[in-house]
Structures are given as structure tokens and as C-alpha cells.
């Protein structure tokens, strides 16, 4: 019965919105092998809270801060327990923060929340068995947009007393990095006034010396065109930054992140690719810009 349900869920994932399948994915996600510390405040606002997933036996472990997507207007950290479990099972202390959303706030408030969450991590993660000198930032969709700005636009971390060394590497899944002109008036409102539109585009901050980056995108993504990833990768490579791009022929906007969940890892090699990339940063790092288009998964 469980296997049949998982097969049906795997078939639906590419087509159904993330929020619609999170409950089912989490229902099949293991609850053992890690400790979850929930609801820590990194700021005074109700949505400035985060959860920490700690692998059993962890000590001075590398850290991943994961920023979820949702179009800058929806999402909750509790829906991403499957990400916390998947990464903690590979030995990473995993931090999943909430951040303020539209219409409560507009750009750049959600980026500022991401910076504040990173500041909390650097101050406190040692108490949760994490190494503050090995903090990797990862995001999906709108979360990848926020993460890319934190990694590339130095002003955001500087505002909370940080610097480029706070992010050892960045992993972006299906991120919108170069999305002007806006496809709808709704998104225009989130990023107004017009004078700050250029500041909202990660591609405008491509620079040498950026943290090493792994940019991942599904070629069946009907929400964020893959050109966003291709364009940012090309801009980073032109500046001499370290970047690797992986394009997945069969992955959609949802499945590229849902496939991290233990019950759905047969959807594609995304988790293995992430872990391999992060492990490389602890050695020699990424030696050159590269793009891989995987065969049909």
C-alpha cells in the first residue's frame, strides 16, 4: 500500500504545486536519525523564526541554511521537514528559516530577513553542533533568489555585521535571477518602486570572488524559465567566478526540490549532486565553470 501511494505521489509531483504535496511527502519522511529544534527567534517579528535539524552524533558539522520558495508570498518552514531530514541524513546541520512575505512586506525585506537568519546562524549554530565557518546557503525558487542576492550583493550581509566569508558556497534550485521585465503587475508591486528594480536582480551583482555556486534547473520548469540559471551562470563565468550548472531534462519547478525527500529520491539525482558539490568545497572546490545537461533521469 505504501509503495503504491508513493508511486502515485511521485507521478503527481511534477504537476502539483509544492504546498499541495508537502503534507504527503512529510508523512513518509523519517522522523528518526536527527533532532529538530523548532521555533528559535532570529528577530522580533512573528515570521522571524527558524528550525534546526541536527544529525545524530553531530559535532562541529557543516551547516546548510535552506530558504524555501513560494513566490515571495507564501510558505512555511514546517512544510520542509523533508529537506531537513534529507540533508541531516547526509551529515549537515540544517537550518530552515521563515521570512516575512508580501503583502506584509515588499522587497528587500525578505532578503533582509535572510541576512538576519544568517547572522543568527553565525552567532548560535555552534551550540547546535554546527560549524559557523562552514555555512552553505541553499534556496529553491524565490528562496534561491533571496540566497543569490545574499551571496552576491555584499550590502545585505554588511548590514547585519557580516561579510562574504559567511557563505562558504551557494546552491540554487530553479531560481529567478534575471526576471526583468516583470511578467505580471503583481510581481512589479512586490519589487516597487521602479528605482530599485535593478537591485532585485541577482545577475546584476555577478562578480569575481563570489562564493562557489551550484545552479540547478529543470528543463520542464513552467514557472521559472531555465534561462535564469543559464544567464546567471554565464555572467558569473565571465567574471571569473566559480560556478557549476546542472540542467535536468525531466525535472519540473516542483520536482527539483520534492526529489530531495527520501521517499522521492528516485525522481532524480538532485540530492547526490548537491552533496557532491558541497563536499568538494571542503577540498579543492570547483576548479572551473561547467554546465552539465543530464541524460533523461
C-alpha positions in Angstrom: 0.0 0.0 0.0 2.8 2.5 1.0 4.7 1.7 -2.2 1.6 2.3 -4.4 0.9 5.6 -2.6 4.5 6.7 -3.1 4.3 5.8 -6.8 1.2 7.9 -7.2 2.7 10.8 -5.3 5.9 10.6 -7.5 3.7 10.8 -10.6 1.8 13.9 -9.3 4.8 15.9 -8.1 5.8 17.4 -11.4 2.3 18.7 -11.9 1.1 19.8 -8.5 2.0 22.9 -6.5 4.6 22.3 -3.8 2.2 23.3 -1.0 -0.3 20.6 -2.2 2.2 17.7 -1.8 4.2 18.8 1.2 1.9 17.1 3.7 2.1 13.8 1.9 5.9 14.0 1.5 6.4 14.8 5.1 4.1 11.9 6.1 6.5 9.5 4.5 9.7 11.3 5.8 11.6 9.5 8.6 11.4 11.1 12.0 14.5 9.4 13.4 18.2 10.0 12.9 18.0 13.7 13.8 16.8 16.1 16.4 14.6 19.0 15.4 14.9 22.2 17.5 12.0 24.4 16.4 10.8 28.0 16.6 14.0 29.8 17.5 13.7 33.6 17.1 16.2 35.4 14.9 14.3 38.7 15.0 11.3 40.3 16.8 8.7 39.6 14.1 6.4 36.6 14.2 7.7 35.1 11.0 11.4 35.6 12.0 11.7 32.1 13.4 13.7 29.1 12.3 14.1 25.4 12.8 17.4 23.5 13.2 17.8 19.8 12.2 20.8 18.1 13.9 22.1 14.8 12.8 22.5 12.1 15.5 26.1 12.3 16.8 26.9 15.5 15.0 29.8 17.5 16.3 31.2 20.6 14.6 29.3 19.6 11.5 28.9 21.6 8.3 25.7 23.7 8.0 23.2 24.2 5.3 20.7 27.1 5.5 17.8 26.4 3.3 15.4 29.1 2.0 12.2 27.8 0.6 10.2 29.3 -2.3 6.6 30.4 -2.7 6.7 33.5 -4.9 7.7 35.8 -2.0 4.1 35.5 -0.8 3.6 32.0 0.8 5.5 29.2 2.5 6.3 27.9 6.0 9.3 26.2 7.4 7.2 23.3 8.8 6.4 22.2 5.2 10.1 21.4 4.5 10.8 18.8 7.2 11.7 16.5 4.2 14.6 18.9 3.3 15.8 19.0 6.9 15.8 15.2 7.1 17.4 14.7 3.7 20.4 17.0 4.5 20.8 15.9 8.1 20.9 12.3 6.9 24.0 13.3 4.9 25.7 14.9 7.9 24.6 18.5 7.6 23.1 20.6 10.4 20.2 22.1 8.5 18.6 25.4 9.3 15.2 26.3 7.7 14.0 29.9 8.5 10.7 31.5 7.8 10.9 35.1 6.4 8.3 37.8 6.0 6.2 37.7 2.9 4.1 40.0 0.7 1.8 41.8 1.4 3.2 42.2 4.9 6.5 43.4 3.3 8.0 44.1 0.0 11.5 43.9 -1.4 14.1 44.0 0.1 12.6 43.0 3.5 12.6 39.2 2.8 16.3 39.5 1.8 17.0 41.4 5.0 15.3 38.5 6.9 17.6 36.1 5.1 20.6 38.1 6.2 19.3 38.2 9.8 18.8 34.5 9.8 22.4 34.0 8.7 23.6 36.3 11.4 21.8 34.1 14.0 23.4 31.0 12.5 26.9 32.5 12.8 26.2 33.6 16.4 24.5 30.4 17.6 25.0 27.4 15.4 28.0 26.1 17.4 25.5 25.4 20.3 23.6 23.1 17.9 26.7 21.1 16.8 27.3 23.2 13.7 30.5 24.8 12.4 30.0 28.5 11.8 33.0 28.5 9.5 31.3 26.0 7.1 27.9 27.5 6.3 26.4 26.7 2.9 23.4 28.7 1.7 20.7 26.9 -0.4 17.4 28.0 -1.8 14.6 27.0 -4.1 12.7 29.4 -6.4 12.1 32.7 -4.5 14.4 31.3 -1.8 17.1 30.8 -4.4 16.6 34.5 -5.5 17.0 35.6 -1.9 20.0 33.4 -1.4 21.7 34.6 -4.6 21.3 38.2 -3.5 22.8 37.4 -0.2 25.7 35.7 -1.8 26.3 38.4 -4.5 25.2 41.8 -3.2 27.6 42.5 -0.3 25.3 45.2 1.2 22.8 42.7 2.7 25.3 40.9 4.9 27.2 44.0 5.7 24.0 45.5 7.2 24.0 42.8 9.8 27.7 42.8 10.5 28.7 40.1 8.1 30.8 39.6 5.0 31.5 37.3 2.1 33.1 34.7 4.3 29.7 34.0 6.0 28.7 31.9 2.9 31.1 29.1 2.0 29.1 28.1 -1.1 25.6 28.6 -2.6 23.2 26.1 -4.2 20.3 27.5 -6.2 17.4 25.3 -7.3 15.2 26.8 -10.0 15.9 30.4 -9.1 14.7 33.6 -10.7 17.9 35.5 -11.1 17.2 37.7 -14.2 13.5 38.3 -14.5 13.0 41.8 -15.8 10.7 42.9 -17.3 8.1 41.5 -14.9 5.7 39.1 -16.5 2.8 40.4 -14.3 1.8 43.6 -12.5 1.6 41.5 -9.3 5.4 40.9 -9.2 6.0 44.5 -10.1 4.2 45.6 -7.0 6.4 43.3 -4.8 9.6 45.0 -6.0 8.4 48.6 -6.4 9.5 51.4 -6.6 10.9 51.1 -10.0 14.2 52.8 -9.0 15.1 49.7 -7.0 14.3 47.1 -9.8 17.9 46.7 -10.7 18.8 45.9 -7.1 16.3 43.0 -7.2 18.1 41.1 -9.9 21.0 38.8 -8.8 22.5 38.8 -12.2 23.4 42.5 -11.8 25.8 41.5 -8.9 27.7 38.8 -10.6 31.3 39.2 -9.5 34.7 37.6 -9.2 35.2 36.3 -5.7 31.6 35.3 -5.2 31.1 32.1 -3.2 31.3 28.9 -5.3 27.9 28.2 -6.8 25.9 25.2 -8.0 22.9 26.3 -10.1 20.3 23.6 -10.8 17.3 23.8 -13.0 14.7 21.5 -14.5 14.1 21.8 -18.2 10.4 21.1 -17.7 10.1 24.1 -15.4 7.0 26.0 -16.5 7.2 28.6 -13.6 10.8 30.0 -13.8 12.4 29.7 -17.2 15.8 27.9 -17.2 17.3 30.9 -18.9 17.5 32.5 -15.5 20.1 29.9 -14.4 21.9 29.9 -17.7 22.2 33.7 -17.7 23.5 34.0 -14.2 26.0 31.2 -14.8 27.3 32.9 -17.9 27.6 36.2 -16.1 29.4 34.6 -13.2 31.8 32.7 -15.5 32.5 35.9 -17.4 33.7 37.5 -14.1 35.9 34.5 -13.3 33.6 33.2 -10.5 33.4 29.5 -9.7 30.1 28.1 -10.9 28.6 24.8 -12.0 25.3 24.4 -13.7 23.2 21.2 -13.9 20.1 21.1 -16.1 17.7 18.2 -15.6 15.7 17.2 -18.6 12.8 15.6 -16.7 12.5 17.9 -13.6 9.8 20.5 -13.1 9.7 23.5 -10.8 8.3 21.4 -8.0 10.0 18.0 -8.5 13.6 19.5 -8.4 13.0 20.2 -4.7 10.5 17.5 -3.9 13.0 15.0 -5.2 15.2 15.7 -2.2 12.8 13.9 0.0 13.8 10.4 1.0 10.5 8.9 -0.4 11.0 10.6 -3.8 14.8 10.5 -4.3 14.3 8.2 -7.3 12.9 11.2 -9.2 16.4 12.3 -9.9 20.0 12.7 -8.6 19.5 16.2 -7.1 20.4 15.4 -3.5 23.5 13.4 -4.6 24.6 16.3 -6.9 24.2 18.8 -4.0 26.1 16.7 -1.5 28.9 16.0 -4.0 29.2 19.8 -4.7 29.3 20.7 -1.0 31.8 18.0 -0.2 34.1 19.4 -2.9 34.1 22.8 -1.2 35.7 21.2 1.8 38.6 20.1 -0.5 39.7 21.9 -3.6 36.4 23.5 -4.5 35.1 23.9 -8.1 38.0 24.4 -10.4 36.2 25.8 -13.4 32.9 26.9 -14.7 31.0 23.9 -16.1 27.5 23.1 -17.4 26.0 19.7 -17.4 22.8 18.6 -19.1 22.0 15.2 -17.6 20.6 12.4 -19.7 16.9 11.7 -19.1 16.7 10.7 -15.4 
